[in-house]
Amino acid sequence: MTKRTYFFTRVRPRKWGRTNTCMNEMQSFFSCLARNNYDADLCVQQRDALNACMEAQMNKQKKKSCINYHLSMLLRSKRQKK
């Protein structure tokens, strides 16, 4: 029987349950659509608020790399050398 070695490539676990910051705007837009028989012209204010929130989310600076990325690259290079 051979021993298997397992490498754990995650130091920091992923954050589950992240809240979507535009959820309230999206919910108010959909409820406005439902109230107005799905006529988007009557929900301009909610639509603009949702678009502004989504644009703000896209313009946020994203993290370039983290320790998990570097660990996975290190393990990948070790595997390729074998």
N, C-alpha and C positions, 0 to 999 in steps of 0.2 A: 504494500500500500504506500503510495507516495503522498507526501505532504503538499498541500496547495497553500500558496501564500496569496493573500488577498490584500490589495492595496486600496485603501479608502482615499478617494480623491477629493473629498469634501471636508474642509475645515470649518467653514462657516455654512450652516445650513441655509437653504433658500428660505426666504421669508414668505410664508403662506399667509393668506388672508390680507394681502395688501388691499387697501381700500382704493377704489377708483374715485378720484376727486371729481369727476364729471358725472357721477351717478345721480346726484340730485337734479342737475340741469337736464339730464336725459329723461329722468322720471317726470319732471314737470312738463317737458316737451311732449312726451307720449300721452300724458294725461290731458294736456290741452288738445292734442289731436283727437283723442277719444271723445272729449266733450263737444268738439266742433265738427263731428262727423268726418274726421280725417281730411279737413281742409287746411293745408299748410299755410295758406295766406292769412288765416286768422291767428296764427301762432308765431308771428314774426319775432316778437320779443323773446320768447323762450328759445326759438331756433338760433337767434343771434347770441344769446347767452351760452348755449351749448357749443356753438362754433368758436366763440371766444375762449371757452374753457379748453376745448380740444386743441386749439392753436397754442395756448399757453403750455399745455402738456408736451406738445411736439417740440417746442423751443427750449425745453429744459435740457441742461447739460447732462449727458449720460456718462456713467463711470466707464473709464477706458478698460481697465482690467482689475482683477482682484487676485487674491491669493489662491482661490480655487482654479483660476485660469492657469496660473503659473505652475501649480501642482500637476494639473493635467498635462501640460506641455513637458514637464520633467519626466513624468511617467511614460509619456509617448516616446520620448527620446530614449529612455531606458529600454523600452520594448523593441525599438527599431535596431538597437545595437546587438541584441541577442541573435 
